[in-house]
Amino acid sequence: MTRSATIVAGTCLVMGSVLWPQPAPAHAQITTTVQFDREIVHILDNHCVMCHVEKGLTFPLVTYEQTYALRWKIRQDALDRHMPPWAAMPGDGDFANDNGLTQREIDFLVSWAESFGPRNNGEIYTGVAAMPSARKIVRAHIDFDRWALGRPDLRLQLPENAANPRNPDETTRTLIDPRLASDRWLRGLEYKPGDRRIVRAVSFAIQETGQWIGSWTPWHGFVSLPKGLAYRLPAGSHILADIRYRGSNEPATGQGTLGLYFAGQSSQRAVSTLVLEAKPALSSSAAAHKWVATTRLAADTTILALQPELRPGVQSIEVAVRAPGGATQVLLFAKDIPMQWPTPYVFTTPVSLRKGTDLTVIEHYASDDAAAVAAIPVTFSAYQGAPLTTGRRQVQRLAPPTQHFKLAGTVKSVDAANGRLVVQHDDIPGFMQAMTMSYEVRKPEELQAVRAGDTIQSDVVVSDTGSYLENIRVLGQKK
Ligand code: HEC
């Protein structure tokens, strides 16, 4: 008995040394107050676990141990904006399905990784007998069974697919028959893949009209049209689902479920599809890899969403509008676009454009590969006539203004090689609560002027290129 208990304890110890953070070496007392249980788990919930989960697309980032083990890769991917996949640059359009990290979230991940990835405040529970399960294990969480739009009016089971999941990035077309005896108005749809390990994206269209009605991605699983708008589903029509698979070594045959949400027959305005076909810009040879499409709107038009169909080698896409006699405004600019993550761009506020507005798409490709096709379509979902929503500012979006905050705190350490400071700071109203964080310092001379233990005041500059400290003033040395 005693022996087996010893063995169990021994096993735990071994596991502990593999999975758990090592205590910080005595000379490096750099600890952040960014905690897994608080800031990090919140980021995982909102941006990661839709893919990084057991039975998800890839390895789980759910528990502290899993996240801790990958913290350096997480840090780098967050800084490079490789993860989560989202290529639209902040500052132009505002998208309901934006899954990019905010600058604050990036700062949290970086600071946590650089500071030994603490779990929580390190509270020690002594009253073990009194509260046997006092320590709640915090882990990231997502509920895939919940319908975000509520109970669907009609649930359609997709036929099982014969697609070979070993073939990465294969797209399979599936036909769904909703058996509609009469015309219906569709105000929303939501999709649940049968097996989340193998599905990267799904695009839905009406077979008979060719209309695109929306797309599913792991991080945004539904389409919900603004009030008063709907897609017309003609009697007897069919829905096409283009399912894009991710390669898998295990056989996986999931049957997806599509939920449809109907609106009343009357007072619905029809949303239709506008397709722009980008073609090679023929001007100079330097522009050989530039593809362009432009159209002048023949009626007042409001755009709800757009979906580019990109080809390998794509470097960037820009969608812009120019009002008659007015200035150009960019609706979308995306670069370094990961081909394996096709996504629509769903505007948070529909974009209303006047008749006579020029709508332009410009795509850049790294090579001539795209030339294998004659045209590269960009699909818009839009409606004609006066905008339904009024009073809200449309289109005009400027780059987010650079913000300045005041920081007061104590320097914990200086990392001259990487141009960073770890500062234990007071509350920064409007930006961050009191905590110990690692900050970038862009001017080397400012970094050279501070030492560990200095009490400082500084500006925190939050811009679209990152946040950093500037105008650092040393007030004294803490004893
Ligand atoms: C849309 C799905 C999706 C989302 C959302 C997502 N990831 Fe990933 N992530 C992946 C896939 C797929 C891989 C590639 C793994 C592979 O190739 O098998 C990956 C790879 C990574 C890697 C690289 C691992 C390595 O070995 O290099 C890291 C780190 C990572 N993800 C972190 C994150 C973090 C942190 C978040 C949230 C902030 C996130 N990911 C959000 C799908 C996603």
Boltz pocket constraint, residues with backbone or C-beta under 6 A from the ligand:
constraints:
  - pocket:
      binder: B
      contacts: [[A, 43], [A, 44], [A, 47], [A, 48], [A, 49], [A, 50], [A, 51], [A, 52], [A, 57], [A, 58], [A, 59], [A, 61], [A, 70], [A, 73], [A, 74], [A, 77], [A, 83], [A, 84], [A, 85], [A, 99], [A, 101], [A, 218], [A, 219]]
      max_distance: 6.0
